[in-house]
Amino acid sequence: MGRRARKGGGRQAVVEIEALGGRGDGVATLEGRPVFVPVTLPGDRLRVRLTAEKAGGWRGEPLELLEEGPDRMEPPCRHFGPCGGCQLQHLSKETYDSWKRNLLVQALSRADVQAGEIGPLRQVSPRTRRRALLAARPSGDGVELGFRERFSHRIVALKECHILTPSLFSLCRTLKKYLQPFLEKDEIADLYIAEVDNGFDVLLSGVGAPDLEAREVFANPERLPEIRRFAWREASDAPVEPVVERSAPEVRFGEVIVRPPPGAFLQPTADGEKLLVETVLEGVPATTGSVLDLFSGCGTFTFHLAQRASVRAVEGESTTLSALQAAANGHGLAGRVQAEHRDLFRQPLRPEELNGFDVVVFDPPRSGAKEQAAHLADSSVPCVIGVSCNPATFARDAAILAEGGYKLESVVPVDQFLWAAHLEVVGIFTRA
């Protein structure tokens, strides 16, 4: 953060940061209202420009750091600050770890949910993120490729990155040399890249149909051979069309190889996925015979659970579910794994459909599973395991289960989004 004020209009004020908010921004108080200031820490005293109304207060743009708080450290990455990929590289590790775990503690407290045990923070290492959503745009004779700045369409062209795997970062630097034919002037596209077990899977979104010049980028089989599949779509809800598929991208869940569709959900780190799976399996009773896996995706938990019990996997995205079912069939698990296509937001499983399962695992998107949790609360399932990437919606759903007679025996926070405000949670519920 620069110590000299930059030029610009708008009201300015001197504030002192009192706490870190749930999204990693420093929070000050001005005239009885909160001011949310990025890249700041408790104890920082600084001059800000009030740029926007936010949550009953303001968003503040830091202009001049007048005094540093006690927990500030030198961030490891040169892009920290402008880059939207990380929010908390400037926070000492001890304080960061405490704050990250406290996201879960505070969420449960606000929802008035009692947990038998809140485990220590389990954490992945830097440079292990195997998937990323980046932005790409033509720039002069080349292409800008990187994370967006926060609250902006500007792109931070990455010269280094401390969260992506080295191989994924290296691919990004090479791939941008070949993206220009796919992009139009002043057009910003989303680029989803996942490092899979046999190479990379790439999906370019928000662009028109590639012309012949673009398609010829991959005509040479020696060009970027590590890319197993390169696909595009015009918009996030549009059909996907492969530009080239040299072989199907593969991911392994336990002993099962799955070939996911373009853009399919994949846990951001392999180590984080392992931690989540281990924690889920620890909560499954030894006598379990049948498991219901809700929001199953491609089978992250399904195939590990199938080593212990019969599993019914339910997923709303049809191509993702097809990949799961094909993997089960291909590995001789058709009788042990059953796949069902169902929109669990519009048509959650009702208590009479849930009863009879020994364990229900649910892993919904960030919005949680409010309706499904209500039906679970009315069921007689003896053990429910909730996985979430949002402590707030996890706590809300946990409160619904608690109201229905479930006890949150234990809950574990897993940090696989280093230096960001995201936190994974695994909770084990039993009938009280």
Secondary structure, DSSP 4 states (H G I P E B T S, - for coil): --SSPPP--S-EEEEE--EE-TTS-EEEEETTEEEEETT--TT-EEEEEEEEEETTEEEEEEEEEEE--TTB---S-TTBTTBTT-S-TTB-HHHHHHHHHHHHHHHHHHTT--BS-BPPPEEPPSS-B-EEEEEEEEETTEEEEEEEBTTSS-EEE-S--SSB-HHHHHHHHHHGGG-GGG--TT--EEEEEEEETTEEEEEEES-----HHHHGGGTSTTSSTTEEEEEEESSTTSPPEEEEESS---EEETTEEE-PPTT----SBHHHHHHHHHHHHHTS-TT--EEEEES-TTTTTHHHHTTTSEEEEEES-HHHHHHHHHHHHHTT-TTTEEEEE--TTTSPPPHHHHTT-SEEEE---TT--HHHHHHHHTS--SEEEEEES-HHHHHHHHHHHHHTTEEEEEEEEEE-STTSS--EEEEEEEE-
